[in-house]
Amino acid sequence: MQTRDWFLYVLRCVDDTLYTGITTDLKRRIAEHNKGRGARYTAARRPAKLIGAYRFPDRSAAQRAEARFKRLSRTRKLQLVARELSFEGAVFYHDERVPDNARAAVRFCSHCGGLLKELARSHQVCTACGRVHYRNAKPCAGALIARDGRLLLVKRAIQPFLGYWDIPGGFLEEDEHPEAGAVREALEETGLEVQVTDLLGFYVDRYGDEGGYCLNIYFLAEVTGGQEHPADDAAELAWFAPDELPDQIAFDHAREVLDDWVRWMKTC
């Protein structure tokens, strides 16, 4: 008979207190808490959001872990989930079925290590030193490399969107100009040396369903040298005419980029 996994979960309630429990179904249990049917404690402190979970092979293991977790200090509990550390032999668990609006992130101040508290949509404040931490989109750059009216795309070899077609590009280095980053990423992923010819535009999107926001800067480019081959995060390369672009495109914003590129090609 196959045993069923049990989960130790940690919720952060609306009054900033923590609640710990065990369940066999994280998505269902969190929904119950937020409908007032999970526990008397959370019913009066809704909404309660998931900040951490650990998977165990059976109920008794989960109960033992729950008892030990409850004996920890609040700071230690938050440190475990913020850093996604293992606990009682179980690794930190991500359940993709739990919707984003039922999750909450826990972060610590990079200046003093204090707990960060939500202050507004785009920033947090440290509860220890009062320093404000702003959440900014991470800068990325990419190159739309065209040759003979066809565009070069790469098939992703990593998550998110493993196996989907994407525009060559990636995250910028700390002191890197976006144009230089686009050229570097093109060389790393395609083996081609390229020259930027124009700026196409700016696009904001998440890095996958659970990733942070990125500010994506795209340039038009042409090949100047190198030897074409997939490398780094690319599993395959292919050239596409404007009316032959694939359906499986990574990232929502990339579809907008390709639509803009097609419109740009029609004006040339």
DADAKA-V112965 format. One record per run of one state. SS is the DSSP state (alpha for helix, beta for strand, coil for the rest). FROM is the first residue (numbers start at 0). TO is the last residue. If there is no record, write none. Layout:
ss | from | to
SS | FROM | TO
SS | FROM | TO
This chain:
ss | from | to
coil | 0 | 4
beta | 5 | 11
coil | 12 | 16
beta | 17 | 22
coil | 23 | 24
alpha | 25 | 33
coil | 34 | 38
alpha | 39 | 42
coil | 43 | 47
beta | 48 | 55
coil | 56 | 57
alpha | 58 | 69
coil | 70 | 72
alpha | 73 | 81
coil | 82 | 85
beta | 86 | 86
coil | 87 | 88
beta | 89 | 89
coil | 90 | 90
beta | 91 | 91
coil | 92 | 98
alpha | 99 | 101
beta | 102 | 102
coil | 103 | 106
beta | 107 | 107
coil | 108 | 113
beta | 114 | 119
coil | 120 | 121
beta | 122 | 125
coil | 126 | 130
beta | 131 | 133
coil | 134 | 136
beta | 137 | 146
coil | 147 | 148
beta | 149 | 155
coil | 156 | 163
beta | 164 | 165
coil | 166 | 167
beta | 168 | 170
coil | 171 | 176
alpha | 177 | 189
coil | 190 | 190
beta | 191 | 205
coil | 206 | 211
beta | 212 | 225
coil | 226 | 232
beta | 233 | 240
alpha | 241 | 243
coil | 244 | 247
beta | 248 | 248
coil | 249 | 250
alpha | 251 | 266
coil | 267 | 267
